[in-house]
Structures are given as structure tokens and as C-alpha cells.
Amino acid sequence: MHLVDSQSPPPADGKAVALNNSVTSGEVTLDPATGEELRKTLREQIDQVDSWLERAGRLARPAPLGANPVGQAMTYKFEHRADGEVHSFVSVMTAYRTVLEQTHEAVSTAIRNYHQVDTDASADITKHG
């Protein structure tokens, strides 16, 4: 059973961690041309998330809904849905950005693995040829 701390964002589904483990162990290699396209796509998505996070900062401020109890309650609710709760937009997008960064790094490592396998194969052919 996996317990989640109520103060931390929800965990990723584990696929990024599994990918990272497979890449780190050398089980996964990636053709450099394909890998660079994937890295470019991931970087574009990271940049988009950064833009969303910047704009979310403008949402995470009190809305001018009045001094009455309902207005104050709604102001609090909107402000904390943008930022301040475990499941707020900012928390979820920050966790998503982390997974994107980890995947970007895993792709870089998989490209390096490809080069290493290629180098090792070339050395093996030279040695036995």
C-alpha cells in the first residue's frame, strides 16, 4: 500500500520512473535523430507549462468579490484552486513539469546509450575482424 502525504502533489503513475530506470540501466537506446525530435517536443511542452505556471501566478491572488461572507469564501476558493492546495493547478502543473524534465533527461541518456552501443559494437568488430 502506498500512502500519499497530504502536503505533496499527487505522484506520477510511475511510468516516467520506470522509463528512467530502464534507460539508466542501459536497456533502452534511442536513435539520435528520433531522440532529438522527442527532446524538442518535450522542451516545447516544458516551455508551455512554464508559461501556464507564470499565468497561474496571476490567478492566485484574491478576486475582488466583495467583503460579504459569500464573496470572501469564493475568493478563498478560487485563490487556492490556482495555488496553495495539493491538487491546485500550480501543484499539478509543477509535478507534470518535473516528469517532463525527467523524461527529457531520460531521452538524452537513451541517445548516449545508443552511441555507446554503437561504439562498443564497432570496437567488437574491429577486435574480432
LUMPAGU-942424 format. One line per 10 residues: their letters; for each residue y, x, z of N, C-alpha, C. Coordinates in nm, 3 decimals, always signed. Layout:
N
A = Y X Z Y X Z Y X Z ~ ...
END
This chain:
129
MHLVDSQSPP = -0.117 +0.085 +0.000 +0.000 +0.000 +0.000 +0.124 +0.089 +0.000 ~ +0.222 +0.052 -0.080 +0.344 +0.131 -0.092 +0.459 +0.052 -0.032 ~ +0.520 +0.107 +0.070 +0.635 +0.042 +0.134 +0.762 +0.094 +0.072 ~ +0.856 +0.006 +0.048 +0.984 +0.043 -0.010 +1.091 +0.035 +0.097 ~ +1.166 +0.142 +0.113 +1.278 +0.144 +0.206 +1.382 +0.045 +0.157 ~ +1.430 -0.040 +0.245 +1.525 -0.143 +0.204 +1.661 -0.086 +0.165 ~ +1.685 +0.042 +0.192 +1.813 +0.104 +0.157 +1.807 +0.183 +0.027 ~ +1.688 +0.200 -0.031 +1.677 +0.277 -0.155 +1.655 +0.183 -0.272 ~ +1.693 +0.226 -0.392 +1.673 +0.140 -0.508 +1.525 +0.120 -0.535 ~ +1.491 +0.015 -0.608 +1.351 -0.009 -0.638 +1.293 +0.108 -0.719
PADGKAVALN = +1.167 +0.145 -0.691 +1.109 +0.258 -0.762 +1.079 +0.223 -0.907 ~ +1.075 +0.327 -0.992 +1.033 +0.307 -1.130 +0.885 +0.273 -1.129 ~ +0.834 +0.226 -1.238 +0.694 +0.183 -1.241 +0.595 +0.298 -1.239 ~ +0.640 +0.420 -1.234 +0.552 +0.535 -1.224 +0.519 +0.600 -1.357 ~ +0.553 +0.535 -1.468 +0.519 +0.591 -1.598 +0.598 +0.718 -1.626 ~ +0.724 +0.723 -1.586 +0.803 +0.845 -1.607 +0.746 +0.960 -1.524 ~ +0.700 +0.929 -1.403 +0.640 +1.032 -1.318 +0.509 +1.080 -1.380 ~ +0.428 +0.987 -1.430 +0.301 +1.024 -1.494 +0.326 +1.109 -1.618 ~ +0.425 +1.071 -1.697 +0.460 +1.150 -1.816 +0.502 +1.290 -1.774 ~ +0.589 +1.298 -1.674 +0.636 +1.428 -1.629 +0.520 +1.515 -1.580
NSVTSGEVTL = +0.426 +1.455 -1.507 +0.310 +1.531 -1.459 +0.225 +1.581 -1.574 ~ +0.204 +1.496 -1.675 +0.123 +1.535 -1.791 +0.192 +1.645 -1.871 ~ +0.322 +1.636 -1.885 +0.396 +1.736 -1.960 +0.397 +1.868 -1.883 ~ +0.424 +1.861 -1.754 +0.430 +1.982 -1.672 +0.297 +2.056 -1.672 ~ +0.188 +1.983 -1.674 +0.056 +2.046 -1.673 +0.018 +2.101 -1.810 ~ +0.098 +2.072 -1.912 +0.071 +2.123 -2.046 -0.017 +2.033 -2.130 ~ -0.054 +1.916 -2.078 -0.138 +1.823 -2.152 -0.066 +1.759 -2.270 ~ +0.065 +1.753 -2.264 +0.143 +1.686 -2.368 +0.231 +1.788 -2.438 ~ +0.224 +1.786 -2.572 +0.314 +1.866 -2.653 +0.385 +1.771 -2.749 ~ +0.498 +1.814 -2.801 +0.575 +1.729 -2.889 +0.636 +1.813 -3.000
DPATGEELRK = +0.613 +1.771 -3.122 +0.670 +1.836 -3.238 +0.822 +1.846 -3.219 ~ +0.881 +1.963 -3.242 +1.024 +1.980 -3.216 +1.115 +1.881 -3.290 ~ +1.086 +1.850 -3.415 +1.173 +1.757 -3.489 +1.169 +1.617 -3.426 ~ +1.050 +1.573 -3.395 +1.035 +1.442 -3.331 +1.097 +1.445 -3.192 ~ +1.073 +1.552 -3.121 +1.128 +1.566 -2.986 +1.279 +1.565 -2.984 ~ +1.341 +1.631 -3.079 +1.487 +1.634 -3.083 +1.544 +1.495 -3.113 ~ +1.477 +1.419 -3.198 +1.521 +1.281 -3.223 +1.511 +1.198 -3.095 ~ +1.402 +1.216 -3.023 +1.384 +1.144 -2.897 +1.487 +1.187 -2.794 ~ +1.513 +1.316 -2.786 +1.615 +1.366 -2.693 +1.752 +1.309 -2.727 ~ +1.783 +1.301 -2.855 +1.911 +1.245 -2.899 +1.922 +1.098 -2.857
TLREQIDQVD = +1.816 +1.023 -2.878 +1.815 +0.881 -2.840 +1.830 +0.866 -2.689 ~ +1.759 +0.947 -2.612 +1.770 +0.942 -2.466 +1.912 +0.978 -2.421 ~ +1.972 +1.080 -2.483 +2.108 +1.121 -2.445 +2.206 +1.008 -2.475 ~ +2.190 +0.941 -2.589 +2.277 +0.828 -2.621 +2.264 +0.718 -2.517 ~ +2.141 +0.691 -2.472 +2.121 +0.588 -2.370 +2.181 +0.631 -2.237 ~ +2.167 +0.758 -2.201 +2.228 +0.809 -2.078 +2.380 +0.794 -2.084 ~ +2.438 +0.826 -2.198 +2.582 +0.811 -2.214 +2.624 +0.665 -2.201 ~ +2.542 +0.573 -2.255 +2.572 +0.431 -2.244 +2.566 +0.385 -2.098 ~ +2.466 +0.431 -2.025 +2.453 +0.396 -1.883 +2.573 +0.452 -1.806 ~ +2.615 +0.574 -1.839 +2.733 +0.631 -1.772 +2.856 +0.542 -1.796
SWLERAGRLA = +2.869 +0.491 -1.917 +2.980 +0.402 -1.949 +2.971 +0.273 -1.867 ~ +2.851 +0.217 -1.859 +2.832 +0.095 -1.779 +2.865 +0.119 -1.632 ~ +2.821 +0.234 -1.581 +2.848 +0.266 -1.440 +2.997 +0.282 -1.414 ~ +3.067 +0.342 -1.509 +3.212 +0.356 -1.493 +3.279 +0.219 -1.488 ~ +3.238 +0.132 -1.579 +3.298 -0.002 -1.582 +3.255 -0.085 -1.461 ~ +3.136 -0.060 -1.410 +3.090 -0.134 -1.293 +3.177 -0.104 -1.172 ~ +3.233 +0.015 -1.167 +3.324 +0.051 -1.058 +3.444 -0.042 -1.051 ~ +3.486 -0.091 -1.167 +3.599 -0.185 -1.169 +3.557 -0.323 -1.119 ~ +3.428 -0.354 -1.130 +3.379 -0.483 -1.081 +3.357 -0.482 -0.929 ~ +3.333 -0.365 -0.876 +3.300 -0.353 -0.734 +3.426 -0.345 -0.649
RPAPLGANPV = +3.513 -0.439 -0.669 +3.634 -0.450 -0.586 +3.655 -0.597 -0.557 ~ +3.726 -0.626 -0.453 +3.745 -0.766 -0.416 +3.814 -0.847 -0.526 ~ +3.756 -0.961 -0.558 +3.817 -1.051 -0.656 +3.920 -1.139 -0.584 ~ +4.031 -1.168 -0.649 +4.135 -1.249 -0.584 +4.100 -1.399 -0.588 ~ +4.008 -1.439 -0.500 +3.963 -1.578 -0.499 +4.021 -1.657 -0.382 ~ +4.118 -1.602 -0.317 +4.184 -1.676 -0.209 +4.137 -1.635 -0.072 ~ +4.214 -1.681 +0.028 +4.188 -1.645 +0.167 +4.100 -1.748 +0.237 ~ +4.060 -1.853 +0.169 +3.976 -1.953 +0.234 +3.833 -1.901 +0.247 ~ +3.754 -1.959 +0.334 +3.618 -1.907 +0.360 +3.530 -1.902 +0.235 ~ +3.538 -2.002 +0.148 +3.456 -2.002 +0.027 +3.499 -1.888 -0.066
GQAMTYKFEH = +3.628 -1.872 -0.085 +3.680 -1.765 -0.170 +3.640 -1.628 -0.116 ~ +3.648 -1.610 +0.014 +3.610 -1.483 +0.075 +3.460 -1.457 +0.061 ~ +3.380 -1.562 +0.078 +3.235 -1.547 +0.063 +3.199 -1.510 -0.081 ~ +3.263 -1.574 -0.178 +3.236 -1.544 -0.318 +3.284 -1.403 -0.354 ~ +3.397 -1.362 -0.300 +3.448 -1.227 -0.324 +3.347 -1.124 -0.275 ~ +3.296 -1.143 -0.154 +3.197 -1.052 -0.096 +3.071 -1.049 -0.183 ~ +3.025 -1.167 -0.223 +2.903 -1.178 -0.303 +2.917 -1.103 -0.436 ~ +3.027 -1.124 -0.508 +3.047 -1.059 -0.637 +3.061 -0.908 -0.621 ~ +3.136 -0.868 -0.521 +3.160 -0.726 -0.499 +3.029 -0.653 -0.471 ~ +2.943 -0.711 -0.388 +2.819 -0.644 -0.350 +2.709 -0.656 -0.455
RADGEVHSFV = +2.720 -0.751 -0.544 +2.624 -0.756 -0.656 +2.654 -0.645 -0.755 ~ +2.779 -0.608 -0.768 +2.815 -0.498 -0.857 +2.774 -0.364 -0.795 ~ +2.803 -0.346 -0.668 +2.773 -0.221 -0.600 +2.764 -0.248 -0.451 ~ +2.669 -0.184 -0.386 +2.664 -0.196 -0.241 +2.532 -0.250 -0.189 ~ +2.451 -0.308 -0.274 +2.320 -0.357 -0.233 +2.212 -0.278 -0.306 ~ +2.092 -0.282 -0.251 +1.979 -0.212 -0.311 +1.956 -0.259 -0.455 ~ +1.970 -0.388 -0.480 +1.945 -0.442 -0.612 +2.073 -0.468 -0.690 ~ +2.181 -0.404 -0.650 +2.308 -0.421 -0.721 +2.298 -0.354 -0.858 ~ +2.389 -0.391 -0.946 +2.393 -0.334 -1.080 +2.402 -0.182 -1.074 ~ +2.489 -0.129 -0.990 +2.507 +0.016 -0.981 +2.379 +0.083 -0.932
SVMTAYRTVL = +2.313 +0.028 -0.832 +2.190 +0.089 -0.782 +2.080 +0.090 -0.887 ~ +2.065 -0.021 -0.956 +1.960 -0.031 -1.058 +1.991 +0.062 -1.175 ~ +2.115 +0.064 -1.220 +2.152 +0.150 -1.333 +2.144 +0.298 -1.296 ~ +2.174 +0.331 -1.172 +2.163 +0.470 -1.127 +2.016 +0.513 -1.128 ~ +1.927 +0.426 -1.081 +1.784 +0.456 -1.085 +1.735 +0.470 -1.230 ~ +1.783 +0.382 -1.318 +1.747 +0.387 -1.459 +1.795 +0.518 -1.522 ~ +1.917 +0.560 -1.488 +1.971 +0.685 -1.540 +1.885 +0.803 -1.496 ~ +1.840 +0.800 -1.372 +1.754 +0.907 -1.321 +1.626 +0.916 -1.402 ~ +1.565 +0.802 -1.432 +1.443 +0.801 -1.513 +1.471 +0.853 -1.654 ~ +1.585 +0.815 -1.711 +1.622 +0.866 -1.843 +1.637 +1.017 -1.841
EQTHEAVSTA = +1.702 +1.070 -1.739 +1.720 +1.216 -1.727 +1.585 +1.285 -1.712 ~ +1.495 +1.229 -1.630 +1.363 +1.288 -1.610 +1.285 +1.287 -1.741 ~ +1.296 +1.179 -1.816 +1.227 +1.169 -1.944 +1.284 +1.268 -2.044 ~ +1.417 +1.282 -2.045 +1.484 +1.380 -2.132 +1.431 +1.520 -2.103 ~ +1.420 +1.554 -1.976 +1.368 +1.686 -1.937 +1.220 +1.699 -1.975 ~ +1.142 +1.592 -1.959 +1.001 +1.596 -1.995 +0.984 +1.621 -2.145 ~ +1.069 +1.559 -2.226 +1.064 +1.581 -2.370 +1.095 +1.727 -2.402 ~ +1.195 +1.783 -2.335 +1.229 +1.925 -2.355 +1.110 +2.014 -2.321 ~ +1.043 +1.983 -2.211 +0.926 +2.061 -2.170 +0.812 +2.044 -2.270 ~ +0.792 +1.923 -2.322 +0.687 +1.899 -2.421 +0.714 +1.977 -2.550
IRNYHQVDTD = +0.840 +1.991 -2.587 +0.875 +2.072 -2.704 +0.841 +2.219 -2.676 ~ +0.877 +2.265 -2.555 +0.842 +2.404 -2.518 +0.690 +2.423 -2.518 ~ +0.617 +2.322 -2.470 +0.470 +2.329 -2.472 +0.418 +2.344 -2.614 ~ +0.478 +2.269 -2.706 +0.438 +2.276 -2.847 +0.455 +2.419 -2.899 ~ +0.571 +2.477 -2.871 +0.597 +2.614 -2.915 +0.497 +2.711 -2.851 ~ +0.465 +2.689 -2.725 +0.371 +2.778 -2.656 +0.231 +2.766 -2.715 ~ +0.186 +2.644 -2.744 +0.055 +2.625 -2.806 +0.052 +2.691 -2.943 ~ +0.161 +2.676 -3.018 +0.170 +2.738 -3.150 +0.165 +2.890 -3.138 ~ +0.239 +2.946 -3.044 +0.240 +3.090 -3.022 +0.102 +3.140 -2.979 ~ +0.040 +3.066 -2.886 -0.094 +3.105 -2.839 -0.196 +3.099 -2.952
ASADITKHG = -0.189 +2.995 -3.036 -0.282 +2.982 -3.148 -0.262 +3.096 -3.248 ~ -0.137 +3.129 -3.274 -0.106 +3.239 -3.367 -0.160 +3.371 -3.311 ~ -0.141 +3.395 -3.184 -0.190 +3.517 -3.122 -0.342 +3.522 -3.124 ~ -0.405 +3.407 -3.106 -0.551 +3.399 -3.107 -0.605 +3.428 -3.247 ~ -0.539 +3.376 -3.349 -0.581 +3.400 -3.486 -0.565 +3.547 -3.520 ~ -0.453 +3.606 -3.479 -0.428 +3.748 -3.505 -0.532 +3.834 -3.433 ~ -0.565 +3.796 -3.312 -0.660 +3.871 -3.232 -0.800 +3.866 -3.293 ~ -0.841 +3.751 -3.341 -0.976 +3.734 -3.394 -0.982 +3.750 -3.546 ~ -0.870 +3.761 -3.609 -0.866 +3.768 -3.756 -0.866 +3.906 -3.802
END
